Amino acid sequence: MNAHAAKPDSFPALVLNADFRPLSYYPLSLWSWQESVKAVFLDRVNIVSEYERTVRSTSFEMQLPSVVSLKTYVKPALYPAFTRFNVFLRDRFSCQYCGIKDDLTFDHLIPRSRGGLTRWDNVVTACAPCNLRKGAEMPWDIEMRPHQMPYRPTVFELHRNGRLFPPNYLHDSWLDYLYWDTELEP
């Protein structure tokens, strides 16, 4: 392919499952243009929409895909991995004690020093000041109950929350496949 036709970091393709829903909302399921072209040649995807930009080889030319759908449905996992990022996403990137969105960490509701475990139902997002204030205390003993009690979310709940934080870049061809909370034009 002609290296001048597109930069490697340009022209990502939105990847949809066979049901035309994004594989992931946060992070948004994107492939580089090289990955999407390879998937087209391997007959793993359908091209749904294209950029106006083309890539060329000595014997071939094609428009770069902007949206592709998998030919085979990939069943999403019901529950996401327990990661710091997914805890933040579940809690919508805000401290569960005071609501601010800066200097975030996570807090064990039942402190580890008191036998609390590091798992979905015992960890909440907390800002550093609230985390320090709570320390090794039980939240109800010091009037620091979280706005939302911790729980194990489903992948669908994280996708719903992820739609509240759209990425910085959205190509126009992707908008019909993303359900962002945007005002519709009359």
C-alpha positions as CSV (number, residue, x, y, z in Angstrom):
1,M,0.0,0.0,0.0
2,N,1.1,3.5,-0.7
3,A,2.5,5.1,2.5
4,H,1.6,8.6,1.3
5,A,-2.1,7.7,0.9
6,A,-2.8,7.7,4.6
7,K,-0.8,8.2,7.8
8,P,-0.7,5.1,10.0
9,D,-2.5,7.0,12.9
10,S,-5.2,8.4,10.6
11,F,-8.5,7.1,9.4
12,P,-9.5,4.6,12.1
13,A,-12.5,2.4,11.4
14,L,-15.4,2.0,13.9
15,V,-15.8,-1.7,14.5
16,L,-19.4,-3.0,14.9
17,N,-20.5,-6.4,15.9
18,A,-22.6,-8.4,13.5
19,D,-25.7,-6.8,15.1
20,F,-24.3,-3.3,14.2
21,R,-23.6,-2.3,17.7
22,P,-20.0,-1.1,18.6
23,L,-18.0,-3.9,20.2
24,S,-17.1,-1.4,22.9
25,Y,-18.1,2.2,23.7
26,Y,-15.4,3.1,26.2
27,P,-12.9,2.8,24.9
28,L,-14.6,3.0,21.5
29,S,-13.9,-0.1,19.4
30,L,-11.6,1.3,16.7
31,W,-9.2,-0.4,14.3
32,S,-6.3,1.3,12.5
33,W,-6.8,1.6,8.7
34,Q,-4.3,-1.2,8.3
35,E,-6.3,-3.6,10.5
36,S,-9.5,-2.8,8.8
37,V,-8.0,-3.3,5.3
38,K,-6.5,-6.6,6.4
39,A,-9.9,-7.7,7.8
40,V,-11.6,-6.8,4.5
41,F,-9.0,-8.9,2.6
42,L,-9.5,-11.8,5.0
43,D,-13.3,-11.5,4.5
44,R,-14.0,-11.1,8.2
45,V,-15.9,-7.8,7.9
46,N,-18.4,-6.0,5.8
47,I,-17.6,-2.4,4.8
48,V,-20.5,-0.2,6.1
49,S,-19.0,3.2,5.3
50,E,-15.9,4.6,3.7
51,Y,-13.6,7.6,3.9
52,E,-13.0,9.6,0.7
53,R,-9.3,8.6,1.1
54,T,-7.9,5.7,-0.9
55,V,-4.9,3.4,-0.5
56,R,-3.1,2.0,-3.5
57,S,-0.7,-0.8,-4.4
58,T,0.7,-1.4,-7.9
59,S,-2.3,-3.6,-8.8
60,F,-5.1,-2.5,-6.4
61,E,-6.9,0.6,-5.1
62,M,-9.6,0.8,-2.4
63,Q,-11.3,3.5,-0.3
64,L,-10.5,3.2,3.4
65,P,-13.3,1.8,5.5
66,S,-14.6,4.2,8.2
67,V,-17.2,1.7,9.6
68,V,-16.9,-2.1,9.4
69,S,-19.2,-4.8,10.8
70,L,-18.0,-8.2,11.8
71,K,-19.5,-11.0,9.7
72,T,-19.6,-13.3,12.7
73,Y,-21.4,-12.2,15.9
74,V,-19.1,-12.0,18.9
75,K,-21.0,-12.7,22.1
76,P,-20.0,-10.0,24.6
77,A,-19.0,-11.1,28.1
78,L,-21.7,-10.4,30.6
79,Y,-19.4,-9.1,33.3
80,P,-16.3,-6.9,32.7
81,A,-12.9,-7.4,34.2
82,F,-12.3,-5.9,37.7
83,T,-9.9,-3.1,36.9
84,R,-9.3,0.4,38.3
85,F,-10.6,1.9,35.1
86,N,-13.8,-0.1,35.1
87,V,-14.5,0.9,38.7
88,F,-14.1,4.5,37.7
89,L,-16.4,4.0,34.7
90,R,-19.0,2.2,36.9
91,D,-18.9,5.2,39.3
92,R,-18.9,7.7,36.3
93,F,-15.5,9.1,37.1
94,S,-16.7,10.9,40.3
95,C,-15.9,10.5,44.0
96,Q,-18.7,8.5,45.6
97,Y,-18.3,10.6,48.8
98,C,-18.2,14.2,47.6
99,G,-18.9,14.0,43.8
100,I,-15.9,15.8,42.5
101,K,-14.1,14.4,39.4
102,D,-10.4,15.3,40.2
103,D,-7.5,13.4,41.8
104,L,-9.4,10.1,41.7
105,T,-8.3,6.8,43.4
106,F,-10.3,4.0,44.8
107,D,-11.3,3.3,48.4
108,H,-12.2,0.0,50.2
109,L,-15.5,0.5,51.9
110,I,-14.5,-2.0,54.5
111,P,-10.8,-1.2,54.9
112,R,-8.4,-4.0,54.1
113,S,-7.0,-3.6,57.6
114,R,-10.4,-4.7,58.8
115,G,-10.7,-7.7,56.4
116,G,-12.2,-5.9,53.4
117,L,-11.5,-7.5,50.1
118,T,-10.5,-5.8,46.8
119,R,-13.5,-6.7,44.7
120,W,-16.5,-5.1,43.0
121,D,-18.8,-5.0,46.0
122,N,-16.2,-3.4,48.4
123,V,-14.4,-0.8,46.2
124,V,-15.7,2.7,45.2
125,T,-14.1,5.6,43.4
126,A,-12.9,8.3,45.8
127,C,-10.9,11.5,45.5
128,A,-7.6,11.6,47.4
129,P,-8.9,14.0,50.1
130,C,-11.9,11.9,50.9
131,N,-9.9,8.7,50.8
132,L,-7.4,10.2,53.3
133,R,-10.3,11.5,55.5
134,K,-12.0,8.1,55.6
135,G,-8.7,6.3,56.2
136,A,-9.2,2.9,57.9
137,E,-12.6,3.9,59.3
138,M,-15.9,2.3,58.4
139,P,-17.9,4.8,56.3
140,W,-21.0,4.7,58.4
141,D,-19.0,5.3,61.6
142,I,-17.8,8.7,60.3
143,E,-20.9,9.8,58.2
144,M,-19.2,9.1,54.9
145,R,-21.7,6.8,53.1
146,P,-21.1,6.6,49.3
147,H,-23.7,8.0,47.0
148,Q,-23.9,4.6,45.4
149,M,-23.1,1.3,47.1
150,P,-20.5,-0.7,45.2
151,Y,-21.7,-3.5,43.0
152,R,-20.5,-5.8,40.2
153,P,-21.7,-4.1,37.0
154,T,-22.6,-5.8,33.7
155,V,-20.8,-4.9,30.5
156,F,-24.0,-3.3,29.3
157,E,-24.0,-0.9,32.3
158,L,-20.4,0.1,31.6
159,H,-21.3,0.6,27.9
160,R,-24.2,2.9,29.0
161,N,-21.9,4.8,31.3
162,G,-19.2,5.0,28.6
163,R,-21.7,6.8,26.3
164,L,-21.7,9.6,28.8
165,F,-18.0,10.3,27.9
166,P,-17.7,10.5,24.1
167,P,-14.2,10.4,22.7
168,N,-12.6,13.6,21.4
169,Y,-12.8,12.5,17.8
170,L,-16.0,11.2,16.2
171,H,-16.1,10.9,12.4
172,D,-19.5,11.8,10.9
173,S,-19.9,8.3,9.4
174,W,-19.9,6.8,12.9
175,L,-22.7,8.9,14.4
176,D,-25.6,6.6,13.2
177,Y,-24.0,3.7,15.1
178,L,-23.3,5.5,18.4
179,Y,-26.1,6.5,20.8
180,W,-24.5,9.6,22.4
181,D,-26.7,11.9,24.3
182,T,-26.6,14.7,21.8
183,E,-29.3,17.1,20.8
184,L,-30.9,16.3,17.5
185,E,-31.3,18.9,14.9
186,P,-34.9,19.8,14.0
